[in-house]
Amino acid sequence: MNDLTLSELATLLAVFNRAGLSAEGIPADQAKAEQEMLARITQAHAEREELESMDFDDCLGGACKL
């Protein structure tokens, strides 16, 4: 599986923000799908950001859990 990089996830979030994610004029099922995708991308971004900010030297000796 090809995971998106932190930069790619940030770009996707910027596109969603610029689009406004307005449900007006969009079928309800499509708006729901877009909102669900935005939530998944936001979660993935937060997780990737946390992972990339970790200093793995701090994990030596079992001090942290991945």
N, C-alpha and C positions, 0 to 999 in steps of 0.2 A: 504494500500500500504506500502511496506517495503522500506523505504528510506535508501540509503547507508550512512554510517558514513563518516566523514571527512577522516579517515584513509583508509577506503575502496576506496574512490574516489581517494585519493593520490596513492594508489597501482595500480589502473587501469591506471592512467596517467603515472606511471612509466613503466607499461607494454607496453603501446602505444609508449612511448619514446624509450624503448629498441628495439621494433620491427621496428622502423624507419618509419613506415607508408609510405613505398615506393609503388608507383603505378606501378612500373615496373614489368611486368609479372603477373599482377593481372587484371582481367577483369574490364573495366571502371566502370560498375555499382557496382561492389563489392568495388572498391577503393573509390567511392563516398560514399557508405554506411559507410565505415570505417571512412572516414573523417568527415561525419555528426555525427557519434557516438562520435568521439573524441571531436568535438565541443560541443556536449551536455554534455559530462562528464566534460569538462573543465569549462563550465558555471555552472554546478551543484556544482563543487568543489569550485569555487569562491563564489557562494552564500552561501554554507554551511560554508565556512571559515569565511565569514563576519558575519553570524548569530551566530556562536560559539564564535566569538571575542567580540560580543556586551555585555556590562554590563547592564543587564536589570534594575538595580537600577537607571540608567541614564534615564530610560523611565518613571519614576514616574511623575505623573502630566501632561502626554501627551507631554513630551519633545522630543520624537522621534516617528516615525511611523514604524510599522512593516508591 
